[in-house]
Amino acid sequence: MVQNINPSRLKYRVSLGKAGFVETPQGTNRPDFEEIRSLWCGIYTMSMTQQITLLGSPNSFDLVLIIRHQSDGLKDVKYVRFKDQLYQLVGSSPDFDDSPRSFDLITLKKVDKIGIS
């Protein structure tokens, strides 16, 4: 999928996770971010052609990140924390090559709080 990416572009940390629960001081549980794993990532900039193609798409997103290929996929990952902001994972484009030079794209949408679905 993503080719010719310089690994030095992966200079940010991103936390991949899911909705979990944390106990409040009142003894009730509230939804919260539960980290599954943390990875190095880079910000992916789309070409003008890609941006124009997405103009007609009903899906909206706020950010696209590049991560090293995850051979086990992104199962159980629903939310992402990047630069102290919470995002919902709305799409991923895995590289099926599964080589050391393989990268995946993850598409994120900004959210204010975690909802349990």
C-alpha positions, 0 to 999 in steps of 0.5 A: 500500500504505502511504499518508499516511506523513510522510517525516520518519518516515524517520530511520534508516539501513538497509543492504540486502545479500546474502551475500558472502564475506570472506577470513579471516587463515587464507586461507579464505573465510567468509560475510559481509554484503555491502551493496548499498545504504543507505536511509533508513527508519522503523519501522512499527507495526502496528494491533491488527487487523493484529497479531491477524490475524497471530496465526494465521500460521505466519510469524514476524518481528521488525521491519517497516520503511518505506522509499521505494518501490524501483522496481527492487524488492528483487532480490538483497536477502536480508539487512538490517543495521539498528542493528548487528543482522543481519536476514533479509528475509522479506517485502516489500509494494511500493507499485505506485503508483510516485509520489514519495509511495510507500513499501514495507514490508519484513518482517525476522527477526533472524538470528545469522549469514549462511547461503549458500543 
